[in-house]
Each structure stands twice: as structure tokens, then as C-alpha cells.
Amino acid sequence: MKKVTYTVSEAQANLPGLCRAGRRFVISRRDKPVYVAMPLEDYDALLETMELLSDPTAMKTLRAAKAGRLAYKELDLTDENFGL
């Protein structure tokens, strides 16, 4: 995805429209990026990914699955943790 950058004054003048567009964008000051804005869904997904990556048990399971060392297990879609 292409990174779109606005100056502080451009972002201030266009903030309602930028928010309605529902895309990520960067705000720069003196040609240096200083702020990232993103839709809440993107932010939540980022936090969830960070939580997963910081969980040693989850990472061990993911590595084993990627290496083909886990047997197939049907997921429980009604469970918050999918029954894992």
C-alpha cells in the first residue's frame, strides 16, 4: 500500500475528509514523518498481531503448524480462542 503523507497544515485543513476516507496516512513536520493515523480496525488488528507475536506459546504453535508438525484440528468459531 502506498504511504500518503501530509504536512501538519494539510492534515488540519482536511482532517474530516481524511478520516472519512478510511485510509492510513502520515503527517510530517519539516519533511520528517511524526505521526501515523489509521482506521480503528487497522489499529485493532495491529494490536492483536503484536499480542500474538509476544505470546511464546502461540508463536511455538504457529511455528509447529508452519513446519507441518501439527495434526489438523477443527476450529470452534464460537469460541474466542477458536478452541485452541
DOGUTOR-524215 format. One record per residue (C-alpha): residue number from 1; chain; x, y, z. Coordinates in nm, 2 decimals, padded with zeros to 4 digits. Example, Ala and Ser with C-alpha at 12.3 -4.5 7.8 and 13.67 -1.06 7.14 Angstrom:
residues 2
num|cadena|east|north|up
1|A|01.23|-00.45|00.78
2|A|01.37|-00.11|00.71
end
This chain:
residues 84
num|cadena|east|north|up
1|A|00.00|00.00|00.00
2|A|00.13|00.34|-00.09
3|A|00.22|00.57|00.20
4|A|00.04|00.90|00.18
5|A|00.20|01.19|00.36
6|A|00.05|01.53|00.45
7|A|00.21|01.83|00.62
8|A|00.05|01.93|00.96
9|A|-00.13|02.22|00.80
10|A|-00.26|02.00|00.51
11|A|-00.39|01.74|00.76
12|A|-00.55|02.00|00.98
13|A|-00.73|02.16|00.68
14|A|-00.85|01.82|00.55
15|A|-00.89|01.61|00.87
16|A|-01.27|01.53|00.83
17|A|-01.22|01.42|00.48
18|A|-00.91|01.22|00.56
19|A|-01.09|01.04|00.84
20|A|-01.40|00.97|00.62
21|A|-01.17|00.82|00.35
22|A|-01.08|00.54|00.60
23|A|-00.72|00.51|00.49
24|A|-00.39|00.53|00.68
25|A|-00.18|00.84|00.64
26|A|00.13|01.00|00.77
27|A|00.17|01.36|00.90
28|A|00.51|01.52|00.86
29|A|00.67|01.83|01.01
30|A|00.97|01.98|00.83
31|A|00.97|01.69|00.59
32|A|01.00|01.43|00.87
33|A|00.72|01.18|00.95
34|A|00.60|01.25|01.30
35|A|00.25|01.09|01.32
36|A|00.05|00.80|01.17
37|A|-00.32|00.80|01.16
38|A|-00.52|00.48|01.07
39|A|-00.87|00.34|01.09
40|A|-00.96|00.19|01.42
41|A|-00.99|-00.16|01.25
42|A|-00.63|-00.14|01.13
43|A|-00.52|-00.03|01.48
44|A|-00.71|-00.32|01.65
45|A|-00.56|-00.57|01.40
46|A|-00.21|-00.43|01.47
47|A|-00.25|-00.47|01.85
48|A|-00.39|-00.82|01.80
49|A|-00.09|-00.91|01.59
50|A|00.15|-00.77|01.85
51|A|-00.02|-00.96|02.13
52|A|00.01|-01.28|01.93
53|A|00.38|-01.22|01.84
54|A|00.45|-01.16|02.21
55|A|00.29|-01.48|02.33
56|A|00.56|-01.76|02.34
57|A|00.30|-02.04|02.34
58|A|00.11|-01.90|02.04
59|A|00.44|-01.85|01.85
60|A|00.55|-02.20|01.93
61|A|00.22|-02.33|01.80
62|A|00.24|-02.12|01.48
63|A|00.60|-02.24|01.41
64|A|00.50|-02.60|01.46
65|A|00.20|-02.56|01.23
66|A|00.41|-02.39|00.96
67|A|00.66|-02.67|00.98
68|A|00.38|-02.93|00.94
69|A|00.43|-03.08|01.28
70|A|00.07|-03.04|01.40
71|A|-00.23|-03.26|01.32
72|A|-00.53|-03.10|01.17
73|A|-00.77|-02.97|01.43
74|A|-01.12|-02.83|01.35
75|A|-01.16|-02.48|01.49
76|A|-01.45|-02.38|01.71
77|A|-01.56|-02.05|01.56
78|A|-01.79|-01.98|01.85
79|A|-01.50|-01.97|02.10
80|A|-01.30|-01.65|02.14
81|A|-00.98|-01.86|02.11
82|A|-01.12|-02.09|01.84
83|A|-01.09|-02.39|02.07
84|A|-00.71|-02.39|02.06
end
